[in-house]
Amino acid sequence: MPLTPEEPQIHETVPGPRTAPAAGRSASTPRPVPGPPRPAAPRPAPSKESAPAGVRPGRPGPHRPAGSGTSAASASVPPVAPVAPAAAATPSGAPKQRAAGSPGAQIQLIPAPADGAVDAADETVDLLLDTGRAPGEVLVLTTGDPHPWAAHELSFGEASYWAQHDAADDVFYADITAPRAAGRPVVIVALNGGSDETLPQALAGALSRAGVLLIVCGDPTRINSLLGASA
């Protein structure tokens, strides 16, 4: 039956692709469909913390917590020690004095109490190595209890202990009265005990072992008295 003009013609929607638009009608421009938000760029991972101060791989000596003892590394150079009780105190940074009778070794002082002298000596070793001194050029001597590293190594026997000394490729720790400890360019003395009657001679022996520099860690008044007695 034919449709009347008043009745609209209804077309059934068929699934599937749409046919091309009729001629003369422009197709609408497709708009881009927004996608999911772009994730933010990842932040770089934080750098690992540096090794604690005072720990040096490959160097003998027990682990020391940071900040223990007298901080020798806080100064660019150790302060200078007078070489006799009558000598006036020398300000930091002034030319270092030579000990009477010394062939050329200089004396420097690191002020420290007796129970902190070993820590001060260890920190002085760190400072020397950080500024380019070779480990085999440093000898550390104690006047009282042995250095913890020396006590540990001696527990394995004197043969292996002195073999490390003879290798001369690392810092060595010994008692100031040990006759077998050979001289090195830098000798550090930790004044952590000992008798005032025997120490003047022991310090004189330490000075004779020092090729360039003798560093004494201890009470300044006592050190000056001992050095004056050994002159």
Beta strands, then each sheet from edge to edge (+ up, - down):
strand 1: 106-111
strand 2: 138-142
strand 3: 172-175
strand 4: 184-190
strand 5: 210-218
sheet 1: 1+ 5+ 4+ 2+ 3+
end
